[in-house]
Amino acid sequence: MRKEIDKVEIVSPTLYVGEDLFWYVDYYRKYVMEGAKPGMPVPMVVAAGDDPAFVQDVAAAVVAAEPPTSQAAWSVNTLQVHSGKLIVAPKGKPLKGFRDPFPFNINTQVTRGTLQADLDIPEDTYEIPDLNLQLVNMKGQVKFNLPIKQRDNNLVETFEVDSIRWKGLRTGKAFLSVTYDSAGIYAQFGAEAYDGYVNGQANVYLDDSFHWDGWIGGKNVTTHELTEVLCPGYFILDGRVEATLVAQGSKDELYQADGSFKNHSPGKFTIKALNGLINDLPKEWGDIQRKLTQIGLETLRDFEYDHAEANCRFYGREGNGMLHFKGPNGSRKFEINVYDHRWTTDKPAATVTSGE
């Protein structure tokens, strides 16, 4: 009689986060705000002798008495969801790289057409093999509410992670906040990493090309292990730095990326690529010649600095950059150019022929 249900339990549902969900959310928002609407007009049946004007008045009174949605809806005192599966599926297909859905549970209420639910993500180690990404001991919540409290806040995930591991890189304690709406996916993160702190933001827009933009920055980060992973065999940088990277692109290509760093402490720059040259000095050289050449190459290889800065810009797979070091023994300046020498097959030029 009071339009109340004591308890509803749902077992093993699958929730797809994509356009269909947000189309429904937009419809729900408008429906709740405008109130319940009367049904479509139908032919009116009037018994013989009835007054048509009287029937019209009765029908108008019924429509006027139609309660708004918030009053017409039922309430569920306890709504529980067990063993649910959350799938990020823009354009109706699971997001590339996320092979396994996130499990979730819900324990909440539905009150007169309103729903506020925290989807609890259980703690576990989650792997995304296609991205070579591992989230160690991750747990979190997905906040969902109807009607929407904030227009651009339809679905929010907040995660805590003991460690993030990606292609040999690792972090300590980290957080990740992801917001979804009909236009895109927006992520913010922060993490303890390499004795400093790293944070950033990335936005992926749900158009046909999945355009994206984002940035990442680090403060007081030690660089030895970082450069060993990112630049194996080329160079090692010791010291603490502040660095930023800003980029934009699509699912198919990188449009532009700009990076820079400057040091926070004295350090040492080592060009590891010269080790092979030192080890391969001609054996037919005399001892003095070999020793002098070795000393010269080692002097070039190792440089202690007090001041360091760098910047670079890339377009796709090509770009250029500059490294500049100053120290007690002088200065070093490197200009770096990156070219894309992959084999490409050019399409033949179009030709126009005319016949007689």
C-alpha positions in Angstrom: 0.0 0.0 0.0 2.9 2.4 0.8 4.7 1.3 -2.4 7.6 -0.1 -0.4 9.7 -3.2 -1.0 11.6 -4.5 2.0 14.5 -6.1 0.2 15.8 -6.9 -3.3 18.9 -9.0 -4.0 20.5 -9.2 -7.5 23.0 -11.9 -8.1 25.8 -11.8 -10.8 24.6 -8.8 -12.9 26.9 -7.2 -15.6 27.0 -3.4 -15.8 28.4 -2.0 -19.0 29.8 1.6 -18.7 29.2 3.1 -22.1 26.9 5.2 -24.3 23.7 3.2 -23.5 24.2 3.8 -19.8 24.6 7.6 -20.3 21.7 7.8 -22.7 19.5 6.2 -20.0 21.0 8.6 -17.4 20.2 11.6 -19.5 16.6 10.4 -20.1 16.2 9.7 -16.4 17.4 13.2 -15.4 14.9 14.8 -17.8 12.1 12.5 -16.7 12.6 13.1 -13.0 13.0 16.9 -13.4 9.8 17.2 -15.6 7.7 14.8 -13.6 5.6 11.9 -14.7 3.9 12.4 -18.1 0.4 11.1 -19.1 0.1 8.3 -21.5 -0.4 8.9 -25.3 -3.9 10.0 -26.3 -6.4 7.2 -27.0 -9.9 7.2 -28.5 -12.4 8.1 -25.8 -15.4 5.8 -25.3 -18.6 7.6 -24.3 -21.7 5.7 -23.3 -25.0 6.7 -24.7 -26.5 9.6 -22.9 -23.2 10.7 -21.3 -22.2 14.3 -21.6 -18.9 14.5 -23.7 -18.0 17.8 -21.9 -18.3 16.0 -18.6 -16.0 13.2 -19.7 -13.4 15.7 -20.9 -13.4 17.4 -17.5 -13.0 14.1 -15.7 -10.0 13.1 -18.0 -8.4 16.5 -17.3 -8.8 16.0 -13.6 -7.1 12.6 -13.8 -4.1 14.0 -15.7 -3.8 16.9 -13.3 -3.8 14.5 -10.3 -1.0 12.4 -11.8 1.7 12.4 -9.1 5.3 13.5 -10.0 7.8 10.7 -10.5 9.4 11.1 -7.0 6.0 10.3 -5.5 4.9 7.7 -7.9 8.0 5.6 -7.6 8.5 2.7 -5.3 11.0 2.6 -2.5 13.4 -0.4 -1.8 14.5 -0.4 1.8 17.5 -2.7 1.0 19.0 -3.2 -2.4 21.9 -5.7 -2.5 24.0 -6.7 -5.5 26.3 -9.7 -5.2 29.1 -10.9 -7.5 28.5 -8.1 -10.1 30.8 -7.5 -13.1 31.7 -3.9 -14.2 32.8 -3.6 -17.8 34.1 -0.4 -19.3 32.6 -0.5 -22.8 32.5 2.7 -24.8 30.9 2.3 -28.2 29.4 -1.0 -26.9 32.7 -2.9 -26.8 35.0 -3.6 -23.8 37.9 -1.1 -23.6 40.9 -2.6 -25.3 43.4 -4.1 -22.8 40.8 -4.7 -20.1 40.2 -8.4 -20.6 38.6 -9.1 -17.2 35.7 -7.1 -15.7 36.0 -5.5 -12.3 33.9 -7.4 -9.7 31.6 -5.3 -7.5 29.0 -5.5 -4.7 26.3 -3.0 -3.6 24.4 -2.5 -0.4 22.1 0.5 -0.6 18.5 1.9 -0.7 16.3 3.2 -3.5 14.1 6.0 -2.1 11.2 7.4 -4.2 13.1 7.3 -7.5 16.5 8.2 -6.2 19.5 5.9 -6.1 22.9 6.5 -4.4 25.1 3.5 -4.7 28.7 2.7 -3.8 29.9 -0.2 -5.9 32.7 -1.8 -3.7 35.6 -3.2 -5.7 37.3 -6.0 -3.6 41.0 -5.8 -2.9 43.0 -8.0 -5.3 45.9 -7.8 -7.8 44.5 -6.8 -11.2 46.4 -7.3 -14.4 45.8 -5.8 -17.9 48.1 -8.0 -20.1 47.6 -6.0 -23.3 49.0 -2.9 -21.6 51.6 -4.8 -19.6 50.1 -3.2 -16.5 49.7 -4.7 -13.0 47.8 -3.1 -10.2 48.9 -4.7 -6.9 46.5 -4.9 -4.0 44.0 -2.5 -5.6 40.7 -1.8 -3.9 38.1 0.9 -4.5 34.6 2.2 -5.0 32.5 3.2 -7.9 30.0 6.0 -7.0 26.7 6.1 -8.9 23.6 8.2 -8.3 20.3 8.9 -9.9 19.2 11.6 -10.4 22.6 13.1 -11.2 24.0 15.4 -8.6 26.6 16.9 -10.9 26.1 16.9 -14.7 29.6 15.8 -15.5 29.8 13.3 -12.7 27.7 10.4 -13.8 30.0 7.6 -12.7 33.1 8.0 -10.5 35.7 5.3 -9.6 38.2 5.8 -6.9 40.9 3.3 -6.3 43.8 2.8 -3.9 46.7 0.7 -5.0 49.8 -0.6 -3.1 51.9 -0.6 -6.2 51.6 0.0 -10.0 54.0 -1.8 -12.3 54.3 -1.1 -15.9 57.1 -2.3 -18.3 59.7 -2.4 -15.5 58.6 0.9 -13.8 57.0 0.8 -10.4 55.4 3.0 -7.9 54.6 2.9 -4.2 51.2 3.8 -2.7 48.9 5.3 -5.4 45.4 6.6 -6.0 43.4 6.7 -9.2 40.1 8.5 -9.8 38.2 7.9 -13.0 35.1 9.8 -14.1 32.8 8.7 -16.9 30.2 10.6 -18.9 28.7 10.4 -22.3 31.6 12.4 -23.8 34.6 10.6 -22.4 36.7 9.1 -19.6 38.7 11.4 -17.4 41.4 10.0 -15.0 43.6 11.6 -12.3 46.3 9.8 -10.4 49.1 10.3 -7.9 51.7 7.9 -6.6 54.8 7.7 -4.5 57.6 6.8 -6.9 61.4 6.7 -6.8 61.7 8.6 -3.5 59.5 11.4 -4.9 55.9 11.9 -6.0 54.3 11.5 -9.5 50.9 12.7 -10.5 49.0 13.4 -13.7 45.8 13.4 -15.7 44.5 11.8 -18.9 41.3 12.4 -20.8 40.0 10.0 -23.5 37.1 11.3 -25.6 34.6 8.8 -27.0 34.6 9.9 -30.6 35.4 7.6 -33.5 39.2 8.1 -33.2 39.3 8.0 -29.3 41.3 11.3 -29.2 43.1 11.8 -25.9 45.3 14.3 -24.1 47.1 14.3 -20.8 50.1 15.2 -18.7 52.4 13.6 -16.1 54.7 15.3 -13.7 57.2 14.2 -11.1 58.9 16.1 -8.2 62.1 15.2 -6.4 62.3 11.9 -8.2 65.6 9.9 -8.2 66.6 9.1 -11.8 69.1 6.2 -11.7 66.6 3.3 -11.9 64.2 5.3 -14.0 66.8 5.9 -16.8 68.0 2.3 -16.6 64.4 1.2 -17.5 63.6 3.9 -20.0 67.0 4.2 -21.8 68.7 0.8 -21.4 72.2 0.8 -22.8 72.2 4.5 -23.7 72.8 6.6 -20.6 72.3 6.8 -16.9 71.3 9.9 -15.0 72.0 10.1 -11.2 70.3 12.8 -9.1 66.9 14.2 -8.2 64.8 16.0 -10.8 61.5 17.7 -11.5 60.0 16.6 -14.8 56.8 17.1 -16.9 55.4 15.6 -20.0 52.3 16.9 -21.9 50.9 14.9 -24.9 47.9 14.5 -27.1 47.0 12.0 -29.8 44.4 9.4 -30.9 44.2 5.6 -30.7 46.3 5.4 -33.9 49.0 8.0 -33.5 50.8 10.6 -31.3 50.1 14.1 -32.4 52.5 16.0 -30.2 54.4 15.5 -26.9 56.5 18.1 -25.0 58.8 17.1 -22.1 61.2 18.9 -19.9 63.2 18.4 -16.7 65.5 20.3 -14.3 67.6 19.0 -11.5 67.0 19.4 -7.7 70.4 18.1 -6.6 73.9 17.6 -8.0 74.4 14.3 -9.9 76.2 12.4 -12.5 75.5 11.8 -16.2 76.9 8.6 -17.8 76.8 7.7 -21.5 76.6 3.9 -21.3 76.7 3.6 -25.0 80.4 4.5 -25.0 81.3 1.4 -23.0 81.0 -0.8 -26.1 83.3 1.6 -27.9 85.9 1.5 -25.1 85.8 -2.3 -24.9 86.2 -2.6 -28.7 89.3 -0.4 -29.2 91.6 -1.9 -31.8 93.9 -4.5 -30.3 96.7 -3.6 -32.8 97.0 -0.2 -31.1 99.9 0.3 -28.8 99.4 0.5 -25.0 99.9 4.3 -24.9 97.5 5.0 -27.7 94.8 2.6 -26.3 95.2 4.1 -22.8 95.0 7.8 -24.0 91.9 7.0 -26.1 90.3 5.1 -23.2 90.9 8.1 -20.8 89.4 10.5 -23.4 86.3 8.4 -23.9 85.8 7.8 -20.2 86.1 11.6 -19.6 83.4 12.1 -22.2 81.3 9.2 -20.8 81.2 10.4 -17.2 80.3 14.0 -16.2 79.4 15.3 -12.8 77.0 18.2 -12.8 75.6 20.9 -10.5 73.0 22.1 -13.0 71.0 20.1 -15.5 68.0 20.8 -17.8 66.4 19.3 -20.8 63.5 19.7 -23.2 62.1 17.8 -26.1 59.3 17.8 -28.6 57.9 14.8 -30.6 55.5 14.6 -33.5 54.5 11.0 -33.9 57.8 8.9 -34.0 60.0 11.9 -34.8 61.3 14.7 -32.8 64.2 16.6 -31.3 65.6 17.6 -27.9 68.4 19.2 -25.9 70.3 18.1 -22.9 72.5 20.7 -21.1 74.7 20.0 -18.1 77.0 22.4 -16.1 79.5 21.2 -13.5 82.8 21.9 -11.8 84.7 20.5 -14.9 82.8 22.6 -17.5 79.6 21.9 -19.4 78.1 19.5 -21.8 75.4 20.1 -24.4 73.7 17.4 -26.4 71.3 17.9 -29.3 69.1 14.9 -30.0 67.2 14.2 -33.2 64.9 11.2 -33.6 63.9 10.0 -37.1 61.4 7.4 -38.2 63.2 5.1 -40.7 60.6 2.4 -40.9 60.0 1.1 -44.4 56.9 2.6 -46.0 55.2 1.9 -49.3 54.0 5.1 -51.0 50.8 4.8 -52.9 51.3 5.4 -56.6 50.3 8.9 -57.8 47.0 9.1 -59.5 47.2 9.4 -63.3 44.6 10.7 -65.8 44.5 9.3 -69.3 42.3 10.4 -72.1 41.1 8.3 -75.0 40.4 9.3 -78.6 
